[in-house]
Amino acid sequence: MVVRPHTVKALDQQWYAVGIAIAMVSVATPCGRYARHPMIKRLRFEGAIDPWGLMMRGLKDRIFVVAGGGSGIGAATAQRLAEEGARVVIGDLSAANAQQVAARLESVGARALGIAFDMTAEDSVRALIAAAVEHFGGLDGVHVNAADIAILQSDTDAETLSMEVFDRTLAVNLRGHLLCVRHALPALLKRGGGSFVFTSSAAAFMGEPERLAYSVSKNGLHAIVRHVASRWGKQGVRANAVAPGLVTTDPERHPMTEEQRAAVLGITRSTRLGEPRDIAAAVAFLMSDDGEWINGQVMSVDGGVTMR
């Protein structure tokens, strides 16, 4: 266990000692069952301990934007980056959600900012990037995790799909991602490079009888990934994507019966369904210096469903 007492800022020394004791018990306990204890989380945010000496390289004090970070995968990614010591700007269509995520991170010692953000409005994209530069002093990476999930119910097939649904899907899933690249690039290049990580989907690889617009948009996103890597890779810019399978992000908004859960689990090569933290871990790795030799790739994080 790595202990850094000089980094403790706001913690009372008595509570600091209690936290260290809990951390030591956690390391000595199978599966580190105290790792999610609030004191451990606070000490990690403060940078005072790394219980396993395994924090990812190159994330501490870096500045990241999570575009679409108000819930689910985006919120989990914001938390993971903050746990690694990064400063995080959370943008979301719901200003309240973005601010709640930021407040939750700040309550345990992280540095975060939550603001309203609309992927389809260029001025809003520009403002999100500018907020990171103005509030924290620069930008080191962007995780773009935005999609209009509500419209998926109307995303049918080539014969019946309305062009309004098609256009809306591409406006968010493709045009919006391009706008994020366009406005973030100057800030990344100014600091000698940085990283883009986009949330794609296993739907991009699997032929489906429905969700045509969604699949088209995710395949187009892969073209953006490869373009950015090819055009700016020599200037230190990396672009990658993670392609999740079904992730149990919000059971209240997207409830699943036990039969549905069993059916989905049946097509995986895993013992469980995916969770937001699984995707967040992959994003953090691709953002970190540990992933610096990965560029232009799409990483499947789906419990072995696609096996590409």
Stockholm file with secondary structure:
# STOCKHOLM 1.0

chainA/1-308         MVVRPHTVKALDQQWYAVGIAIAMVSVATPCGRYARHPMIKRLRFEGAIDPWGLMMRGLKDRIFVVAGGGSGIGAATAQRLAEEGARVVIGDLSAANAQQVAARLESVGARALGIAFDMTAEDSVRALIAAAVEHFGGLDGVHVNAADIAILQSDTDAETLSMEVFDRTLAVNLRGHLLCVRHALPALLKRGGGSFVFTSSAAAFMGEPERLAYSVSKNGLHAIVRHVASRWGKQGVRANAVAPGLVTTDPERHPMTEEQRAAVLGITRSTRLGEPRDIAAAVAFLMSDDGEWINGQVMSVDGGVTMR
#=GR chainA/1-308 SS CEECGGGCCSCCHHHHHHHHHHHHHHHHSGGGTTTTCHHHHHHHHHTSEETTSCCCTTCTTCEEEEETCSSHHHHHHHHHHHHTTCEEEEEESSHHHHHHHHHHHHTTTCEEEEEECCTTCHHHHHHHHHHHHHHHSCCCEEEECCCCGGGGGGCCCTTTCCHHHHHHHHIIIIIHHHHHHHHHHHHHHHTTCEEEEEECCGGGTSCCSSCHHHHHHHHHHHHHHHHHHHHHGGGTEEEEEEEECCBCCCTTTSCCCHHHHHHHHHTSSSSSCBCHHHHHHHHHHHHSGGGTTCCSCEEEESTTSSCC
#=GC SS_cons         CEECGGGCCSCCHHHHHHHHHHHHHHHHSGGGTTTTCHHHHHHHHHTSEETTSCCCTTCTTCEEEEETCSSHHHHHHHHHHHHTTCEEEEEESSHHHHHHHHHHHHTTTCEEEEEECCTTCHHHHHHHHHHHHHHHSCCCEEEECCCCGGGGGGCCCTTTCCHHHHHHHHIIIIIHHHHHHHHHHHHHHHTTCEEEEEECCGGGTSCCSSCHHHHHHHHHHHHHHHHHHHHHGGGTEEEEEEEECCBCCCTTTSCCCHHHHHHHHHTSSSSSCBCHHHHHHHHHHHHSGGGTTCCSCEEEESTTSSCC
//
